[in-house]
Amino acid sequence: MGVAGSGKTTIGRLLASQLGWPYFEADDFHSAANKDKMGRGIPLTDDDRAPWLAKIRLQIDQSPPCFLFISPAILRSFRQGSISVKLII
């Protein structure tokens, strides 16, 4: 996790490549409506995030045992509930 511009994508892609693991970026799972809101500087609500988190959960469930998933900092309650991970490094 980390804020925009902290190097998540650069480091994540390099690490995933070196390890031979699939790489996913959480922002890619947002709907067009969410991306539009964020682009206009409108904060997302929990209701906006629910389908996004469901898509992430589905991808995690369908992924191999080892993968790299990069995400911006999100609320602890979401991390602990909706998208608990298989492996944390």
Sequence and secondary structure as in RCSB ss.txt:
>XXXX:A:sequence
MGVAGSGKTTIGRLLASQLGWPYFEADDFHSAANKDKMGRGIPLTDDDRAPWLAKIRLQIDQSPPCFLFISPAIL
RSFRQGSISVKLII
>XXXX:A:secstr
   TTSSHHHHHHHHHHHHT  EEEGGGGS HHHHHHHHTT    HHHHHHHHHHHHHHHHHS SS EEE     
HHHHHTTT  S   
